[in-house]
Structure formats: C-alpha cells, structure tokens
C-alpha cells in the first residue's frame, strides 16, 4: 500500500490505525494498492514468485468491484490513472478508508476451518448447523462468520456479538453482515453460471470521509476466496481449488519442516499454480486474461488516451 494523496486537513478519521498495527492515511485520501506475485504457505513466504499472480488478483478485484457496485460502494478509482508503469496490471488506485477491525467471512459450503468446527461442535462461529452434513456440503443458506484481524499470528473466528463489540456500532455491523451475504450470494450465482463454485470468501469494509460503508481491500479473488471447479464436485471430501493449494500440496509432500525459510518452488509447480490462477480469471470473467493485461498496459493505455 502506497499513499498517493493525503486528505484535506480535518478530514474524517484522522490518525486512524489499521488493526494490523500499520498507520494508515485518513479516510479521504488516495492509495496505490499493488498485488504481489509472492506466495506463502504455512506462514512462510517462498522465494519463488508466481508470474502474473498479482495481475490476476487485481484484475479479478476490478471485475468484481464493477459487478457489485449496485450492492455496496467500493474503493476502486482506477486501474490505469495514477498507476506507475512497473505496477500496471497489478496496481489499483483506491480511496483510503477507515477500515473496520473485523474480517467478514461468508460461507456457502462447509469446508476448511468451518468443517473442523462443525465436526467438534455442530456449529460455526456460534451458528448451529443441521446434523449430518458432509465435508464440502452446500449449506441451506450462506452464513456470516466474522474473524478478528490479529496483530500477530492467525486471525481468530468470532461470533457476531463479539464482532459488534469490536466495531462498536450495532446498526453498522448489521449492515455489514447484510452486505457481505448479499455480495457472496451475487458472486456465487455468477460463478456457478460460469462452472465455478464459490465455497466461501472474505470481505473487508471501511468507512469513507462521510462515514459511508465502502468495500475495500481485494474482493472475491482466489487468495481471499475458495473457488472450486463445478465439474467433479462431490461432497464427502475436500475439493480441488483455484488457489495456492497446488503449492501447499507440494510443500506438504516436499519434506520441508514448515518453518522459515521456505524452500524455492520447482518450475513445474510454478507453472501449474499460474495456470490455475489464470484459469480462475478466465472462467469467472468470461474473457482471456490477456484482455486485462492489454487494458492496463502502459503503452496501450497511453495510446488510447
């Protein structure tokens, strides 16, 4: 995150602090948000980048910001104006927000940590679920399962009451839950029509200088969501996914002790991971990945101006 422009003196949210301990600009300024090609597993960053991963994340975020702006406003300003040449495709100019101190997770399927919680207690984040669910089963309706933004270590799943306490505004938190579920439901329907299952996702919201709720960070990318190919979907087991699971599977079988430093990733695993990210972009957007890189290319953008 790079600060491009500070807000006018006296703007709302002056001196706000990000939940992860980073001082952030007050709401009302502009930021350059650049997605990295780096990849991590087991909380360790590998030295080998995944080519075009950052462009896929930014391209999908821009796609979803455009698709969902009728549900809730978002912070995207431009994918070209104000983006330096070396960050084209990976960078987005966005509005600075005063971010809320919770991560907004919506689950449409029972998998991952939610599956573990369900096995132990029959519920997820305090929400009781029907008996007899299998791993990867679709839930009767999407559920909102927020988490903390931990300063160190992993985020912690919390119930809705704790989320309301952290935000400090009951009405605002109710609105956040409603918008999160609406966003998930809209995106899941679109993805399903494209042959992709959106199992769960994470949103981050903030308030702008007027105190209005705005969707921030990235949105509905393979790094913030669990996407599965609809072909071959079968409850009762884990599903292949369009994310870094390919790297995680390799890392788990490599003999690495899962402590830093992380090992270099073999070329064939890099290529396979890139292919999965690009495939996710093309399936969801319905266009070749090169369309995004062409639209955001510095030379192309200057020639079209």
Secondary structure, 3 states (H helix, E strand, C coil): CEEEECCCCCCCCCCCECCCCCECCCCCCEEEEECCCCCEECCEECCCCCCCHHHHHHHHHHHHHHHHCCCCCECEEECCCCCCHHHCCCEEEEECCEECCEEEEEEEECCHHHHHHHHHHCEECCEECCCCCCCCCEEEEEEECCEECCCCCCCCECCHHHHHHHHCCHHHHHHHHHHHHHHHHHHHHHHHHCCEEEEEEEEEEEECCCCCEEEECCCCCCCCEEEEECCCCCCCCCCCECCCHHHHHHHHHCCCCCCCCCCCCCHHHHHHHHHHHHHHHHHHHCCCHHHHHHHHCHHHHHHHC
